[in-house]
């Protein structure tokens, strides 16, 4: 007696069911990934804070060299001559940021800070500052720097240095005969250590001509 063929319908159903389960699983995983991204928002770049501080120090040294100032001195009593961290612009992103704003609050992104270098030079007259910033604007743009804003009358110049992008250098004359140079990085996240007061930020060397 010839055996009857085994039924194939259950096997086809089993294959279809597996395909459906796989598709649903992939869809759920993709949805979870998209939700996590939407919840956290675009991540801040990861960078070494110490390396970032050294880069900013080089930026401000380039500005000092380009200004070609007559003899001046570093204004130390201000207490600005330092490299520090600032999280005031490094807020959370994504859905969680929107939730915080709807509650009237603001939260910084954990372990994320801009690195800031700031120093002043004294004994600078307004005409000297105006000429110095004009020299800096002309010299630095020939080396790939981009002018964000420039007011020759008030002697205020803001620039973006060349790559890597994200840094801003602000050069400004004030009524107390100072030129202040402030370099700020974009907000960066450091993997380790977990707290900014544990970051080993170097002391500035720029302008090297006035620190020796």
Backbone as a ProteinNet text record, in pm:
[ID]
protein_1_A
[PRIMARY]
XXXXXXXXXXXXXXXXXXXXXXXXXXXXXXXXXXXXXXXXXXXXXXXXXXXXXXXXXXXXXXXXXXXXXXXXXXXXXXXXXXXXXXXXXXXXXXXXXXXXXXXXXXXXXXXXXXXXXXXXXXXXXXXXXXXXXXXXXXXXXXXXXXXXXXXXXXXXXXXXXXXXXXXXXXXXXXXXXXXXXXXXXXXXXXXXXXXXXXXXXXXXXXXXXXXX
[TERTIARY]
84	0	87.4	63.3	144.3	104.5	203.1	168.1	122.7	25.8	-24	77.4	90	186.7	153.1	256.7	236.5	176	89.5	28.1	132.9	118.3	216	162.5	32.7	-25.2	32.3	44.5	102.4	242.7	325.1	460.7	459.1	367.7	359.4	315.3	222.6	177	289.4	369	479.9	581.6	613.1	708.1	654.1	527.9	466.2	466.6	434.4	431.6	569.4	672.8	808.9	844.5	805.8	836.6	766.1	639.2	565	628.4	664.9	727.1	859.3	937.1	1064.9	1044.4	945.9	919.3	874.5	786.9	740.4	856.3	944.6	1059.1	1152	1181.4	1266.7	1202.8	1070.6	1001.4	1005.1	987.3	992.3	1132.1	1234.7	1372.7	1404.7	1362.7	1386.6	1312.3	1188	1112	1176.1	1232	1299.3	1422.9	1499.3	1619.5	1581.7	1477.2	1433.8	1382.9	1313.7	1263.8	1378.9	1478.7	1594	1664.9	1680.7	1745.4	1662.9	1530.9	1444.7	1443.7	1450	1450	1577.6	1691.5	1819.6	1856.7	1806.3	1844.2	1982.8	2026	2157	2266.7	2354.2	2457.2	2563.3	2616.8	2729.5	2854.8	2947.9	3069.7	3152.4	3219	3307.5	3448.9	3512.5	3646.4	3724	3853.8	3943	3950.2	3904.5	3906.4	4045.7	4145.5	4281.7	4331.1	4305.8	4346	4271.2	4143.8	4065.8	4123.4	4163.2	4222.3	4352.7	4435.8	4561.7	4532.6	4429.4	4396.2	4351.8	4268	4223.7	4341	4435.5	4552.6	4628.6	4637.5	4701.7	4623.8	4490.4	4408.1	4437.8	4438.8	4459	4601.2	4696.2	4833.3	4840.2	4769.2	4767.2	4707.5	4605	4543.5	4641.7	4709.2	4804.7	4915	4966.1	5070.9	5020.7	4896.8	4842.4	4815.3	4785.6	4759.5	4886.3	5002.4	5130.3	5125.8	5090.1	5076.5	5212	5215.5	5335.6	5345.6	5449	5464.5	5339.7	5287.3	5172.2	5203.5	5113.9	5136.3	5007	5023.1	4909.1	4839.6	4708.3	4632.5	4594.7	4676.2	4652.1	4551.9	4535.8	4443.8	4299	4264.6	4126.1	4089.2	4190.1	4162.5	4104.7	4111.8	4055.1	4153.8	4279.7	4380.5	4381.6	4286.7	4265.6	4198	4199.1	4121.1	4019.5	3893.9	3788	3680.6	3576.6	3463.9	3338.3	3245	3120.2	3010.2	2907.6	2798.1	2671.3	2682.7	2563.5	2492.9	2562.1	2499.6	2484.6	2512.9	2515.9	2396.6	2277.8	2157.2	2123.1	2035	1984.5	1913.4	1912.8	1847.6	1736.7	1660.5	1558.5	1431.4	1352.3	1223.5	1239.9	1345	1363.7	1386.1	1453.9	1473.2	1339.9	1254.8	1123.8	1039.6	1048	973.8	1022.9	1155.2	1209.4	1163.6	1161.3	1118.2	970.8	890.9	747.8	722.5	815.6	805.2	871.6	919	983	1124.8	1186.6	1322.6	1420.6	1545.5	1653.7	1754.5	1800.5	1895.7	2017.3	2138.3	2257.8	2275.8	2337.5	2373.6	2485.1	2468.3	2571.4	2708.4	2809.8	2948.8	2977.5	2908.6	2923.5	2945.5	3054.7	3094.4	3165.7	3155.8	3244.1	3371.7	3483.5	3611.1	3635.5	3678.1	3694.4	3832.4	3901.6	4026.5	4005.7	4051.1	4026.1	4144.8	4195.1	4299.1	4287.6	4348	4344.8	4485.4	4504.2	4626.1	4587.6	4674.7	4644.7	4735.1	4704.2	4780.9	4767.1	4643.5	4616.4	4520.7	4558.2	4468.1	4370.4	4261.4	4162.9	4222.7	4298	4357.1	4450.6	4525.5	4614.3	4533.3	4425.2	4339.6	4274.8	4227.2	4163.5	4261.2	4383.2	4483.3	4520.1	4530.1	4568.5	4462.5	4336.4	4230.6	4218.4	4246.9	4246.5	4356.8	4475.5	4585	4546.6	4484.4	4446	4342.3	4244.4	4140.3	4200	4290.1	4350.5	4442.3	4523.1	4619.7	4551.6	4454.5	4394.4	4304.2	4234.4	4148.2	4229.6	4353.1	4437.8	4482.5	4464	4500.2	4376.6	4266.1	4148.4	4050.3	4074.9	3979.5	3860.9	3744.1	3622.7	3575.2	3546.6	3497.6	3348	3309.6	3168.3	3111.9	3184.5	3145.4	3270.4	3266.1	3380.6	3331.4	3359.6	3324.6	3454.5	3507.8	3636	3629.6	3513.7	3502.5	3515.5	3444	3452.4	3567.2	3633.3	3742.6	3692	3603.9	3546.3	3542.7	3606.9	3623	3589.8	3503.3	3467.1	3498.4	3568.5	3612.8	3588.2	3575.9	3579.3	3713.1	3795.3	3919.8	3891.6	3992.5	3973.6	3957.8	3939.6	3915.6	4021.9	3977.8	3842.7	3744.8	3623.3	3521.9	3468.9	3401.9	3335.8	3391.4	3512	3571.7	3531.1	3523.7	3497.8	3596.5	3653.8	3745.4	3689.1	3674.7	3619.5	3730.8	3755.2	3860.4	3792.5	3805.6	3731	3812.2	3800.6	3860.2	3755.5	3798.1	3703.2	3748.6	3662.6	3687.7	3799.9	3850	3959.1	4094.4	4098.7	4223.3	4276.8	4185.8	4223.8	4179.4	4251.5	4201.4	4182.6	4059.6	4029.8	4014.5	4080.5	4073.5	4010.1	3898.8	3826.5	3805.5	3854.9	3834.8	3742.3	3640.5	3540.8	3520.6	3523.1	3496.5	3346.5	3303.5	3166.8	3152.4	3030.4	3008.5	3059.9	3138.3	3194.4	3169.5	3156.7	3137.1	3264.1	3306.1	3423.3	3375.5	3430.6	3389.7	3433.2	3555.3	3610.7	3701.3	3714.8	3638.9	3499.3	3421.3	3278.7	3246.9	3338	3308	3410.6	3367.6	3459.9	3570.8	3545.2	3651.5	3763	3740.5	3845.3	3923.2	3873.3	3945.9	4078.3	4180.6	4310.9	4328.1	4282.1	4293.1	4425.5	4499.6	4630.6	4617.3	4721.9	4728	4761.4	4709.1	4736.4	4881.9	4934.2	5069.1	5064.2	4949.9	4935.5	4890.2	4934.4	5039.4	5176.6	5248.7	5375.3	5476	5464.8	5559.1	5544.9	5426.7	5403.1	5406.2	5429.3	5428.1	5569.1	5664.1	5799.8	5867.2
-120.2	0	125	210.3	331.4	431.9	479.8	574.5	708.3	766.6	896.9	1005.3	1105.9	1214.8	1290.8	1335.4	1413.2	1547.5	1595.3	1726.8	1837.7	1934.9	2045.1	2174.4	2183.9	2309.6	2352.8	2260.3	2304.5	2359.4	2299.2	2349.1	2488.9	2510.5	2644.2	2746.5	2707.7	2796.7	2826.7	2726.4	2745.2	2843.3	2830.2	2920.5	3063	3075.9	3208.6	3273.1	3191	3244.1	3291.9	3215	3255.6	3386.8	3399	3522.6	3642.5	3620.9	3730.6	3770.7	3670.8	3700	3772.8	3729.3	3795.5	3939.3	3962.2	4097.7	4187.6	4133.5	4211.9	4243.1	4144.7	4165.2	4272.4	4265.3	4365.8	4503.6	4509.7	4636.4	4695.7	4610.1	4657.4	4707.3	4632.6	4674.4	4807.1	4820.7	4946	5061.1	5034	5137.3	5178.7	5080.7	5110.6	5196.9	5161.5	5239.1	5382.2	5398.9	5532.5	5611.5	5544.2	5613.4	5659.9	5573	5609.8	5729.7	5730	5844.1	5970.8	5957.6	6073.8	6122.3	6030.7	6067	6143.1	6094.5	6156.5	6271.7	6272.5	6375.9	6350.9	6443.6	6431.1	6436	6336.3	6335.4	6441.7	6493.4	6585.5	6505.6	6568.1	6495.6	6457.7	6344.8	6297.3	6347.2	6405.4	6460.7	6454	6458.5	6463.8	6609	6641	6780.6	6841.3	6761	6813.2	6850.4	6764.4	6793.7	6915.5	6927.7	7044.1	7172	7166.1	7283.6	7324.2	7227.6	7258.6	7323	7273.5	7331.2	7476.4	7503.4	7640.9	7731.5	7680.2	7759.2	7799.3	7706.2	7737.7	7840.5	7835.1	7933.6	8075.1	8090.2	8224.1	8273.4	8180.7	8221.2	8275.4	8210	8256.5	8396.3	8423.2	8556.4	8660.3	8627.2	8723.1	8753.6	8651	8671.8	8760.4	8736.7	8811.8	8957.5	8985.9	9125.2	9209.9	9147.1	9219.1	9345.3	9327.8	9440	9497.8	9625.5	9681	9625.2	9660.5	9604.4	9624.5	9515.4	9514.1	9414.4	9402.4	9300.5	9225.1	9102.7	9018.3	9071.1	9085.2	9140.2	9026.7	8999.8	8887.2	8913.5	9036.7	9052	9016.7	9009.9	8978.6	8835.3	8750.3	8610.4	8532.6	8592.1	8525.2	8430.3	8449.1	8380.5	8231.6	8163.1	8025.3	7950.4	7818.4	7732.4	7661.3	7670.5	7620.1	7549.8	7503.4	7438	7521.6	7507.4	7582.1	7496.3	7464.6	7382.9	7463	7596.6	7681.5	7668.4	7621.7	7605.8	7458.8	7369	7225.5	7154.8	7195.5	7137.4	7003.4	6931.6	6805.7	6830.8	6728	6738.4	6634.3	6643.9	6543	6563.2	6454.9	6460.9	6498.9	6447	6475.8	6625.5	6692.7	6836.5	6909.7	6864	6925.1	6906.8	6788.7	6763.3	6856	6872.8	6961.8	7105.1	7149.6	7286.3	7304.9	7201.8	7212.6	7221.3	7169.1	7179.7	7305.9	7390.4	7514.3	7496.6	7383.8	7357.8	7340.5	7339	7318.2	7224.6	7127.5	7030.4	7024.5	7030	7013.2	6866.8	6845.2	6709.7	6661.7	6544.7	6497.7	6484.9	6527.6	6511.9	6580.2	6687.8	6759.1	6907.1	6959.8	7097.3	7157.3	7288.3	7362.3	7393.6	7389.1	7428.7	7574.2	7653.6	7797.9	7841.9	7914.8	7981.5	8131.4	8204.8	8347.9	8419.1	8522.3	8605.7	8748.2	8841.2	8982	9039.8	9134.7	9214.7	9358.8	9429.6	9565.8	9667.3	9794.6	9907.7	9917.2	9904.1	9912.2	10028.2	10122	10231.8	10186.3	10262	10224.2	10223.7	10327.2	10321	10201.2	10169.5	10053.1	9925	9913.8	9795.2	9784.5	9897.3	9894.7	9849.2	9899.1	9858.5	9711.7	9667.5	9529.1	9431.6	9463.5	9373.1	9372.3	9485.8	9487.5	9397.4	9403.6	9314.3	9168	9139.4	9001.7	8951.2	9035.7	8995.7	8965.3	9048.9	9029.2	8907.3	8890.9	8780.9	8646	8637.6	8508.2	8457.9	8548.1	8503.1	8443.9	8489.3	8429.7	8289.4	8251.3	8117.9	8032.4	8067.8	7982.3	8014	8119.8	8158.1	8229	8217.8	8281.2	8387.5	8506.7	8615.6	8597.9	8589.3	8583.3	8724.2	8812.8	8953.3	9036.9	9159.2	9248.6	9391.8	9460.4	9601.3	9677.9	9738.6	9808.2	9928	9991.6	10109.9	10073.9	9970.5	9929	9831.1	9788.1	9690	9561	9495.1	9367.5	9273.6	9160.3	9064.9	8924.8	8854.2	8716.8	8630.1	8520.4	8435.8	8288.3	8212.3	8066.6	8020.5	7952.5	7900.3	7788.7	7750.4	7640.3	7507.9	7400.9	7267.4	7229.4	7151.3	7099.2	7208	7196.3	7299.7	7296.1	7403.8	7407.1	7509.1	7559.1	7657.7	7798.5	7888.9	8029.8	8112.5	8215	8304.4	8445.5	8505.6	8639.8	8732.8	8840.1	8937.2	9073	9132.2	9255.5	9353.6	9480.5	9590.3	9644.1	9680.6	9738.3	9877.7	9943.3	10082.6	10097.5	9986.6	9991.6	9965.3	9982.5	9966.1	9823.5	9727.6	9586.8	9531.5	9431.9	9344.6	9207	9157.9	9025.2	8925.9	8812.5	8706	8584.4	8538.1	8424.1	8320.3	8201.2	8091.1	7989.2	7947.1	7854.6	7740.4	7619	7502.8	7478.5	7393.4	7345.8	7254.6	7223.1	7133.4	6994.1	6936.8	6804.1	6716.4	6588.3	6489.9	6409.5	6394.5	6312.5	6180.1	6070.9	5939.9	5921.1	5952.7	5943.8	6063	6110.5	6072.1	6129.5	6096.5	6127.9	6269.9	6339.2	6471.7	6572	6693.4	6790.2	6832.7	6830.6	6872.2	6769.4	6654.2	6552.2	6560.2	6644.9	6660.2	6730.7	6684.9	6747.3	6849.2	6971.1	7075.9	7148.7	7167.4	7232.1	7381.2	7439.5	7585.3	7644.1	7761.9	7821.3	7863	7853.1	7904.7	8029.3	8052.1	8170.8	8290.4	8409.4	8436.3	8407.7	8319.6	8271.9	8386.4	8490.1	8603.1	8676	8666.4	8739.2	8648.3	8521.4	8428.6	8378.4	8407.8	8360.2	8445.2
0	0	0	-92.8	-104	2.9	86.4	193.9	135.9	198.3	152.3	185.5	101	126.2	254	322.8	445.7	411.9	496.7	469.4	476.3	388.1	380.5	439.3	459.9	510.2	643.5	742.2	870.3	855.8	767.4	748.5	689.7	590.3	532.6	637.7	723.7	829.6	927.5	958.3	1051.3	993.3	865.6	800.4	797.1	765.9	762.6	899.8	1002.1	1137.8	1181.2	1146.4	1180.7	1112	985.6	912.3	974.6	1016.9	1079.6	1211.5	1291.2	1420.6	1400.9	1302.1	1275	1231.9	1145.7	1098.7	1213.6	1299.6	1414.4	1508	1530.7	1619.1	1564.8	1435.2	1372.1	1382.2	1359.3	1368.4	1508.4	1609	1747	1783.2	1739	1767.2	1700.1	1573.9	1502.6	1570	1610	1678.9	1809.9	1882.6	2008.7	1985.5	1881.3	1848.7	1813	1731.5	1691.3	1811.5	1902.2	2020.3	2108.9	2128.3	2210.6	2150.4	2018	1952.2	1968.4	1952.2	1967.1	2111.9	2205.8	2347.8	2384.6	2338.3	2373.7	2282.3	2158.7	2063.5	2005.6	1924	1861.8	1967.9	1972.4	2076.8	2053.7	2161.9	2151.4	2112.2	2042.8	2004.1	2126.6	2115.4	2222.4	2193.7	2294.4	2274.7	2404.7	2392.5	2507.8	2554.4	2675.8	2721	2723.4	2760.9	2766.8	2627	2530.4	2393	2340.1	2376.3	2334.6	2393.8	2521.4	2586.5	2518.8	2484.4	2414.9	2279.7	2209.5	2079.1	2094.4	2194.3	2217.2	2251.4	2327.9	2363.3	2236.8	2143.4	2015.7	1935.9	1944.9	1874.2	1927	2059.1	2114.5	2091.8	2086.4	2054.9	1912.9	1821.1	1682.2	1673.4	1753	1753	1805.9	1915.2	1971.4	1870.3	1805.7	1705.2	1591.9	1548.2	1435.5	1471.5	1596.8	1635.8	1632.6	1653.8	1650.1	1736.3	1862.4	1954.3	1994.5	2028.2	2091	2233.5	2309.6	2444.1	2531.3	2583.5	2674.2	2785.2	2882.3	2983.8	3012.2	3060.8	3092.4	3217	3210.8	3322.7	3418	3515.8	3606.2	3717.8	3772.1	3885	3853.4	3725.2	3689.8	3723.5	3732.8	3762.9	3646.7	3526.8	3409.4	3343.2	3370	3289.2	3321.1	3262.4	3301.6	3187.7	3199.1	3110.8	3198.2	3161.1	3247.2	3164.5	3234.7	3168.1	3187.5	3092.8	3099.9	3037.3	3116.8	3063.1	3038.5	3039.2	3028.8	2894.6	2791.8	2660.1	2621.4	2714.7	2683.3	2744.6	2703.4	2759.1	2697.2	2765.4	2710.9	2579.2	2494.7	2365.5	2355	2248.8	2223.5	2304.4	2316	2384.2	2530.8	2594.8	2738	2760.7	2664.8	2677.6	2666.3	2576.1	2560.1	2686.1	2747.8	2871.7	2982.7	2992.9	3095.3	3074.2	2947.2	2918.3	2949.9	2922	2951.1	3100.5	3179.5	3325.7	3378.5	3287.8	3329.2	3376.1	3343.8	3390.1	3275.9	3310.3	3213.7	3277	3201.2	3254.4	3163.4	3220.9	3137.8	3099.2	2985.9	2946.3	3039.5	3101.4	3195.3	3128.8	3203.7	3160.7	3026.8	2999	2871.8	2899.2	2846.7	2875.4	2755	2742.3	2652.4	2729.1	2660.4	2719.5	2681.7	2779	2757.6	2803.9	2718.3	2758.7	2746.3	2846.8	2850.2	2913.5	2847.2	2907.1	2854	2928.1	2890.9	2889.2	2799.9	2801.9	2829.5	2901	2946.1	2878	2905.5	2851.8	2700.6	2652.4	2509.1	2485	2402.7	2368.3	2260.5	2245	2143.6	2002.3	1959.9	1825.4	1807.9	1914.1	1905.8	1890	1966.3	1957.2	1820.1	1767.2	1635.5	1527.4	1533.7	1435	1453.8	1579.1	1607	1557.3	1579.1	1533.3	1381.6	1319.2	1173.3	1118.6	1181	1138.5	1159.2	1273.7	1303.2	1203.3	1174.4	1078.8	942	897.6	765.3	762.9	867.8	869	886	975.8	1006.1	894.1	826.2	717	601.6	586.2	482.3	520.4	646.8	693.5	722.6	661.2	668.7	779.5	856.3	959.4	893.5	956.3	904.5	1001.9	949.7	1033.7	1057.4	1183.6	1220.8	1230.7	1295.8	1303.8	1329	1281.3	1298.1	1301.6	1413.7	1427.4	1449.8	1345.6	1361.1	1453.8	1465	1551.1	1699	1740.3	1880.5	1905.5	1798.9	1809.3	1871.8	1798.7	1842.3	1722.6	1739.2	1629.3	1679.2	1605.8	1638.4	1517.9	1541.4	1430.4	1460.7	1351.9	1359.7	1301.5	1379.5	1323.7	1223.4	1146.2	1052	1125.1	1047.8	1103.3	1206.5	1308.3	1327.4	1367.6	1313.9	1335.1	1477.9	1515.6	1645.5	1742	1717.7	1807.3	1763.7	1862.2	1836.9	1917.4	1856.7	1926.8	1920.4	2038.8	2052	2100.7	2027.2	2061.9	2077.3	2197.3	2223	2305.4	2268.5	2345.2	2441.4	2564.4	2657.9	2701.3	2777.9	2816.2	2917.7	2970.4	3067.9	3002.5	2872.4	2796.1	2801.3	2788.3	2778.1	2643	2597.5	2492.1	2555.6	2546.9	2601.3	2487.1	2501.1	2401.4	2468.3	2412	2467.8	2358.7	2380.8	2287.4	2352.5	2279	2332.9	2235.3	2286.4	2201.8	2195.2	2103.6	2109	2231.3	2267	2379.2	2343.4	2432.3	2408.4	2530	2504.1	2609.9	2626.6	2749.9	2780.3	2838.7	2789.2	2837.8	2982.4	3011.8	3147.3	3169.6	3290.2	3409	3407.2	3507	3505.5	3548	3612.5	3665	3614.5	3576.1	3517.2	3610.7	3745.8	3835.8	3843.1	3779.8	3773.1	3642	3550.4	3425.5	3453.1	3390.5	3406.1	3294.1	3318.5	3218.2	3237	3131.2	3143.9	3169.7	3221.8	3234.7	3098.1	3066.9	2935.7	2923.9	2804.3	2778.7	2691.7	2625.6	2540.1	2624.6	2588.3	2489.4	2551.5	2486.9	2542.9	2562.3	2478.9	2491.4	2624.7	2687.9	2812.6	2934.2	2916.5	3029.8	3063.3	2982.4	3007.8	3115.9
[MASK]
++++++++++++++++++++++++++++++++++++++++++++++++++++++++++++++++++++++++++++++++++++++++++++++++++++++++++++++++++++++++++++++++++++++++++++++++++++++++++++++++++++++++++++++++++++++++++++++++++++++++++++++++++++

